[in-house]
Amino acid sequence: MIFGISQLPDETRKWLYLVISSLILSDKWVAEEEKAAFHDAMQWITQEEINELEQKSKDDNQSIPLGRPANLDAKVATILLNEIMRVAAIDGILTLSEMTIIETATRLLGFDEFIAEVALEIAQKLATIQKEVVQLNNIAAEHFSNPTA
């Protein structure tokens, strides 16, 4: 059986969605590619929490407004970190504020500095891949819309 986000305890999912919301709001706008993840996150956090995250992003205060998730084991920590990296890279851009949040979240999940560096490297590669996917899709759409070209 594959263990995923939907099987996480509510408290842990809320923690993840607060981090995801912090990532999405940290660059002060919600990219088209981020909208589905932000919509999912909004199901788990309050409007007050969203307002707080928006204010922190306006103040350039990129701290994650929470502590370490409770009852965390290595498997769950890895699932959370993978999702955080995926969402950070989903728009093909990895900003300094997103990198700061990834680094902080990695440490809160109990990983050491080496893993934090690896997580940043993976997120940067994921962003590059995502940007290339968008470019390839645009090229394909251009060619498919004009088959005689």
Protein Blocks (a to p, Z undefined) as FASTA:
>chain_A
ZZdfklpcfklmmmmmmmmmmmmmmnopacfklmmmmmmmmmmpcfklmmmmmmmmmnop
abdcbdddehiafklmmmmmmmmmmmmmmnopacfklmmmmmmmmmmnopafklmmmmmm
mmmmmmmmmmmmmmmmmmmmmmmmmmmZZ
